[in-house]
Amino acid sequence: MNKKINLQYHPFHLVSVSPWPFFISISLLTTVLGLLLIFKNVENLTFFSKFTFFCGFLSIIIISFQWWRDIIREGLLEGAHTLKVQQGLKLGFILFVVSEIMLFVSFFWAFFHASLSPNIELGCIWPPKGLNVLDPWGVPLLNTLILLFSGATITWAHQLILVGNFYQTAYALAITINLALFFTGLQICEYIDANFDISDGIYGSVFFMLTGLHGSHVLVGTIFITVCLIRHLYKHFTRTHHIGLESAIWYWHFVDVVWLFLFIFVYWWGNK
């Protein structure tokens, strides 16, 4: 009986056929369609628009879970994530972070365009007259300290896993997650107490778009680190193979740096 033997003479991972890219694109389309209908507030379509958005968003979560599960299996059980593949994954994640930086650059561009040369509709001053802007030395400063401390704890977790300290790595990740949740709670309280909203001219629009976009990245980073903590407790990571945790650490440092720019330019310099 002839047996077919598959021998791989290269370190690269040839990705198998997967249905998830197709399904995630359909889910994204459904979510955006539902969101547009909600924004348009079309008569007699309120229930349909909300239902469409909910179904699309729920599908994204389910498909993402299935897709990430397959990737974890590839690296953990199949051994597909060789050192060469890990280098490619790191490069891909770095390019993803660069694309996120460009996204924030576009909103910072809008902020500086309005603040450096305020037009006559704004009274030629920045911030616009009549707005009670937030005090940068209150909650924003506290949130800055929290994020800086969380950056230190997640760096501590990285150093601990490199030396194989299992329990202290888990503690450091748990502390980081709690700090992230504390930051998000304070951000919500700040939004509630603000005397302006996103519809209050260019200042309100840019402020809430920048801080809201950053807040959504904090939520994503918190989920990212939480998944890494769960995987760590299941002993998925080793001293030499922890690409998922390393990516989460890079993402969290990116979130920290963006917040420093927000605090310096939007909260402090932009309120003078």
Buried (B, 14 or more C-beta within 10 A) or exposed (E): EEEEEEEEEEEEBEEEEEEBEEBBEEBBEBBEBBBEBBEEEEEEBEEEBBEBBEBBBEBBEEBEEBBEEBBBEBBBEEEBBBEEBBEBBBEEBEEBBEEBEEEBEEBBEBBEEBBEEBEEEBEEEBBBEEBEBBEBEEBBBBBBEBBEBBBBBBBBBBEBBEEEBEEBBBBBBBBBBBBBBBBBEBBEEBBEEBEBEBEBBBBBBBBBBBBBBBBEBBBEBBEBBBBBBEBBEEEBBEEEBBBBBBBBBBBBBBBBBBBEBBBEBBBBEBBE
